Structures are given as C-alpha cells and as structure tokens.
C-alpha cells in the first residue's frame, strides 16, 4: 500500500509535470523526489510517467492512478480537519439532560447559541429529574446536565450559570392573580404542589426552606406539578407552585405567574458535568452559558 507522502509527491509531479517545480513546491530536493516516484512505480508495478529530456507526461496508468490518489489525499485531509474540529469542540455530539424549568428559556437560548457557534455538534436533549442526573453523568449516558438546584456529588463540576427571581404560579381565577407582586408570607394558607422529595432532594429542600423562611410550614400535595402542567390540568388542581421567573414565558392562559418580592430570594440554575470530562463540546457549552447568562 503506497504511503500518503508518496501519493502527495506523485500528485505534485502530476500537477506540475516538472520534477524541479514539484520539488520546490514540496520544499525538498529533486533527487529524493525522483527516487520516491521510482520507488512508487516499483511498488505498483507500472510506469506513472514518461520522461524525456524535455518533458514529463502521465501514462495511462498514471492518469488512472491520479484520480484515486486525489480522492485518498482529500479523504486524509478531511479526516485531519475533522479530528482538529472535534478536538476544538466543533464536531461531535452533546447529550444534554435538563430540569423541567430549563425547557422554557434557558435551554432554547443556549441551544440556539450552540447551533450558531458550533453547527457541527449534534445536540441531543432529554428532560430528567435531578436525582437521575448524577448517575447518568457517572455512567457516561449524558455529557452535561442543566439543572435547577442540582444534586451535589463527588466527581461532578457544578457551575452556577443563572440566578432568577421567584414567581408563584396560580390559576388565573385566584384572587391574588391580579396583583403585580406578592410576599411569600401572604400565601401561608395556600396549598402547594411539590414533587416527591426522592426525585430531586436538594431542590425539594430549597423550596421547603423558602416557605419556612417566609414564616410558615407549607401544606404540600405530593404531586408533580410537571405532570399537571404537561397534562393541562394544573389550573384544575388549584394548588400553587413556586418556580423560576423564566417559566412564565411558557404559561397557558389558565395559569398566571405573580412575582414573589418578599423575601427577595432567587433560584439557581447550574451546568453540571464530570470533573474528568475531556469533552471540548462540554467546554463549549459551558462557555456559551456563561456568555449568555453571566454569573
């Protein structure tokens, strides 16, 4: 099998039809170039050029070999470029897991930015509960997680990318739905939807701490407001939900988001990846998130 360097030598001579000019183009002396072409001809068992004192011409065998040599060199160059692009995070695949709230603004904005800056990276996204993200990252089934108040685990890099004000989601018919903003303490008598703690322990504890900081123990219904939202029955359930403000961008007509002004807390969305991950695509995702949302 001819070496790539011999194919490059042959292609240069075939293009120039002059050994001296080809040698100059290849930044080498003419005698080693001539020797390499003779070695290639011996290896193939055919003459690639006819040589006279005045000209060099391709033989029929040389013309046929040139087409294949050019294809091989083009494929080799493309493979090198693809490898360099992948190393720079410009090619490949990025598997993203995300919290429910991230789907409304954070994920679409980030996805569009990555598509514009890294069009060669295939983005695969799936919604996932926080408790499942750390095992999925550890097993390598996902590359990065974008999570509201994610779980903390050894070997994971948790990078806060966005802080958002809190809103209370309530039926449009609720008496407080017409106000501009409310204090969380004003909701002390309400019933709240909150998913089972096992699905997202840290996020669950953050929500409960918010209620207690406002001075009351919440009346909780252990249901997923995510499911109520997806099934279109959240307004019928009647219970309230706390969420980051970006969720308000995707509200159905039957639900209203009211700003919670007191206490002035925020909810934190983080980008989570493995500390030992060498993926340039993950680094590109992190850089894009920081540029878009700041810290």
PATI-154274 format. One record per residue (C-alpha): x, y, z; residue number from 1. Coordinates in nm, 2 decimals. Example, Ala and Ser with C-alpha at 12.3 -4.5 7.8 and 13.67 -1.06 7.14 Angstrom:
2
     xx     yy     zz pos
   1.23  -0.45   0.78   1
   1.37  -0.11   0.71   2
// end
This chain:
295
     xx     yy     zz pos
   0.00   0.00   0.00   1
   0.16   0.33  -0.10   2
   0.24   0.58   0.17   3
   0.05   0.91   0.19   4
   0.37   1.10   0.14   5
   0.44   0.91  -0.18   6
   0.08   1.00  -0.30   7
   0.15   1.36  -0.23   8
   0.48   1.35  -0.42   9
   0.31   1.19  -0.71  10
   0.02   1.43  -0.72  11
   0.26   1.73  -0.71  12
   0.46   1.59  -1.00  13
   0.14   1.51  -1.19  14
   0.02   1.86  -1.14  15
   0.34   2.04  -1.24  16
   0.47   1.78  -1.49  17
   0.81   1.90  -1.39  18
   1.02   1.74  -1.12  19
   1.21   2.06  -1.03  20
   0.90   2.27  -0.98  21
   0.73   1.99  -0.79  22
   1.03   1.96  -0.56  23
   1.02   2.33  -0.49  24
   0.65   2.31  -0.42  25
   0.71   2.02  -0.18  26
   1.01   2.20  -0.02  27
   1.25   1.92  -0.09  28
   1.54   1.85  -0.32  29
   1.48   1.70  -0.67  30
   1.68   1.37  -0.63  31
   1.49   1.24  -0.33  32
   1.16   1.32  -0.51  33
   1.27   1.14  -0.82  34
   1.38   0.84  -0.61  35
   1.04   0.84  -0.43  36
   0.85   0.83  -0.76  37
   1.06   0.54  -0.89  38
   1.00   0.36  -0.56  39
   0.63   0.41  -0.60  40
   0.64   0.28  -0.96  41
   0.82  -0.03  -0.85  42
   0.57  -0.09  -0.57  43
   0.28  -0.05  -0.81  44
   0.45  -0.24  -1.09  45
   0.36   0.03  -1.35  46
   0.51   0.34  -1.50  47
   0.33   0.65  -1.39  48
   0.53   0.90  -1.61  49
   0.71   0.90  -1.94  50
   1.02   1.11  -1.91  51
   1.23   1.27  -2.17  52
   1.50   1.54  -2.15  53
   1.24   1.80  -2.25  54
   0.91   1.69  -2.09  55
   0.73   1.47  -1.83  56
   0.39   1.32  -1.92  57
   0.15   1.10  -1.73  58
   0.10   0.75  -1.87  59
  -0.25   0.59  -1.90  60
  -0.17   0.41  -1.57  61
  -0.06   0.74  -1.42  62
  -0.38   0.92  -1.52  63
  -0.59   0.64  -1.37  64
  -0.38   0.63  -1.05  65
  -0.41   1.01  -1.02  66
  -0.79   1.00  -0.97  67
  -0.76   0.75  -0.68  68
  -0.46   0.93  -0.53  69
  -0.65   1.26  -0.53  70
  -0.95   1.10  -0.36  71
  -0.73   0.94  -0.10  72
  -0.55   1.26  -0.02  73
  -0.87   1.46   0.00  74
  -1.01   1.20   0.25  75
  -0.69   1.21   0.45  76
  -0.70   1.59   0.47  77
  -1.07   1.58   0.56  78
  -1.00   1.33   0.84  79
  -0.73   1.55   0.98  80
  -0.96   1.85   0.97  81
  -1.24   1.66   1.13  82
  -1.01   1.54   1.41  83
  -0.90   1.90   1.47  84
  -1.26   2.03   1.47  85
  -1.36   1.76   1.71  86
  -1.07   1.85   1.94  87
  -1.19   2.21   1.93  88
  -1.55   2.12   2.01  89
  -1.67   2.20   1.66  90
  -1.78   1.84   1.57  91
  -1.93   1.56   1.76  92
  -2.23   1.50   1.98  93
  -2.35   1.67   2.31  94
  -2.61   1.48   2.52  95
  -2.79   1.72   2.75  96
  -3.02   1.64   3.04  97
  -3.22   1.92   3.18  98
  -3.46   2.01   3.46  99
  -3.82   2.08   3.38 100
  -3.79   2.46   3.43 101
  -3.49   2.48   3.20 102
  -3.70   2.40   2.89 103
  -3.88   2.73   2.89 104
  -3.60   2.97   2.83 105
  -3.25   2.86   2.94 106
  -3.23   2.55   2.72 107
  -3.37   2.71   2.40 108
  -3.15   3.02   2.43 109
  -2.84   2.80   2.49 110
  -2.93   2.56   2.21 111
  -2.97   2.83   1.96 112
  -2.63   2.98   2.06 113
  -2.45   2.65   2.03 114
  -2.61   2.58   1.70 115
  -2.49   2.91   1.57 116
  -2.13   2.88   1.71 117
  -2.09   2.50   1.67 118
  -2.31   2.39   1.38 119
  -2.12   2.06   1.35 120
  -2.21   1.95   1.71 121
  -2.53   1.73   1.72 122
  -2.74   1.83   2.03 123
  -2.95   1.56   2.20 124
  -3.16   1.68   2.49 125
  -3.38   1.49   2.73 126
  -3.57   1.60   3.04 127
  -3.46   1.43   3.36 128
  -3.52   1.45   3.73 129
  -3.23   1.59   3.93 130
  -3.18   1.26   4.12 131
  -3.11   1.08   3.80 132
  -2.86   1.32   3.66 133
  -2.55   1.24   3.87 134
  -2.57   0.86   3.80 135
  -2.63   0.94   3.43 136
  -2.32   1.16   3.42 137
  -2.12   0.90   3.61 138
  -2.22   0.63   3.36 139
  -2.15   0.85   3.06 140
  -2.50   0.82   2.92 141
  -2.52   1.21   2.92 142
  -2.24   1.46   2.88 143
  -2.38   1.76   3.07 144
  -2.69   1.84   3.28 145
  -2.86   2.18   3.31 146
  -3.04   2.17   3.64 147
  -3.23   2.39   3.88 148
  -3.06   2.34   4.22 149
  -2.88   2.02   4.12 150
  -2.77   1.74   4.34 151
  -2.41   1.76   4.46 152
  -2.19   1.45   4.41 153
  -1.82   1.36   4.41 154
  -1.66   1.39   4.08 155
  -1.90   1.65   3.94 156
  -1.83   2.01   3.85 157
  -2.13   2.22   3.94 158
  -2.11   2.56   3.77 159
  -2.38   2.82   3.85 160
  -2.48   2.99   3.53 161
  -2.80   3.17   3.61 162
  -3.00   3.32   3.91 163
  -3.36   3.40   3.86 164
  -3.63   3.57   4.07 165
  -3.91   3.35   4.20 166
  -4.27   3.36   4.08 167
  -4.58   3.19   4.22 168
  -4.78   3.01   3.96 169
  -5.15   3.01   4.03 170
  -5.49   2.97   3.85 171
  -5.59   3.28   3.66 172
  -5.91   3.28   3.88 173
  -5.71   3.31   4.20 174
  -5.78   3.64   4.40 175
  -5.40   3.72   4.41 176
  -5.35   3.66   4.03 177
  -5.44   4.02   3.95 178
  -5.16   4.17   4.17 179
  -4.83   4.29   4.05 180
  -4.63   4.11   4.31 181
  -4.68   3.94   4.65 182
  -4.49   3.84   4.96 183
  -4.45   3.47   5.01 184
  -4.59   3.50   5.36 185
  -4.92   3.61   5.21 186
  -4.96   3.26   5.07 187
  -4.93   3.09   5.41 188
  -5.28   2.95   5.39 189
  -5.25   2.81   5.04 190
  -5.19   2.45   4.93 191
  -4.87   2.40   4.72 192
  -4.78   2.13   4.47 193
  -4.43   1.98   4.53 194
  -4.29   1.67   4.37 195
  -4.19   1.37   4.59 196
  -3.85   1.45   4.76 197
  -3.68   1.14   4.62 198
  -3.70   1.29   4.26 199
  -3.49   1.60   4.34 200
  -3.39   1.61   4.71 201
  -3.19   1.93   4.71 202
  -3.44   2.12   4.51 203
  -3.72   1.99   4.73 204
  -3.53   2.11   5.04 205
  -3.47   2.45   4.88 206
  -3.85   2.50   4.82 207
  -3.94   2.39   5.18 208
  -3.67   2.63   5.32 209
  -3.83   2.92   5.12 210
  -4.17   2.85   5.28 211
  -4.02   2.83   5.63 212
  -3.81   3.14   5.58 213
  -4.14   3.32   5.50 214
  -4.27   3.21   5.84 215
  -4.50   2.91   5.77 216
  -4.50   2.54   5.72 217
  -4.64   2.47   5.38 218
  -4.94   2.25   5.31 219
  -4.80   2.02   5.04 220
  -4.96   1.79   4.79 221
  -4.70   1.53   4.69 222
  -4.77   1.55   4.32 223
  -4.56   1.66   4.03 224
  -4.66   2.00   3.90 225
  -4.46   1.90   3.60 226
  -4.72   1.63   3.52 227
  -5.00   1.86   3.59 228
  -4.86   2.11   3.35 229
  -4.79   1.86   3.08 230
  -5.14   1.71   3.11 231
  -5.30   2.06   3.10 232
  -5.48   2.01   3.44 233
  -5.27   2.24   3.66 234
  -5.54   2.50   3.69 235
  -5.79   2.24   3.78 236
  -5.58   2.11   4.06 237
  -5.59   2.46   4.22 238
  -5.27   2.43   4.42 239
  -4.99   2.69   4.38 240
  -4.63   2.63   4.26 241
  -4.31   2.82   4.31 242
  -4.08   2.84   4.01 243
  -3.80   3.05   3.85 244
  -3.93   3.35   3.65 245
  -3.84   3.21   3.31 246
  -4.12   2.96   3.34 247
  -4.36   3.25   3.29 248
  -4.26   3.26   2.92 249
  -4.45   2.94   2.85 250
  -4.77   2.98   3.06 251
  -5.10   2.85   2.93 252
  -5.39   3.10   2.95 253
  -5.53   2.93   3.26 254
  -5.21   3.00   3.47 255
  -5.07   3.33   3.59 256
  -4.72   3.40   3.72 257
  -4.71   3.65   4.01 258
  -4.37   3.79   4.12 259
  -4.26   3.70   4.47 260
  -4.10   4.02   4.60 261
  -4.06   3.93   4.97 262
  -3.83   3.77   5.06 263
  -3.61   3.86   4.76 264
  -3.48   3.51   4.70 265
  -3.36   3.36   4.38 266
  -3.34   3.01   4.23 267
  -3.01   2.90   4.08 268
  -2.96   2.70   3.76 269
  -2.63   2.52   3.72 270
  -2.44   2.34   3.44 271
  -2.32   2.01   3.58 272
  -2.05   1.79   3.42 273
  -1.79   1.54   3.52 274
  -1.47   1.69   3.65 275
  -1.27   1.44   3.44 276
  -1.46   1.51   3.12 277
  -1.23   1.59   2.84 278
  -1.51   1.68   2.60 279
  -1.45   2.01   2.41 280
  -1.82   2.02   2.34 281
  -1.89   2.04   2.71 282
  -1.64   2.32   2.75 283
  -1.81   2.50   2.46 284
  -2.15   2.46   2.62 285
  -2.02   2.60   2.95 286
  -1.86   2.89   2.78 287
  -2.17   2.97   2.58 288
  -2.39   2.95   2.90 289
  -2.15   3.19   3.09 290
  -2.16   3.44   2.80 291
  -2.54   3.43   2.77 292
  -2.64   3.44   3.13 293
  -2.33   3.56   3.32 294
  -2.29   3.45   3.68 295
// end
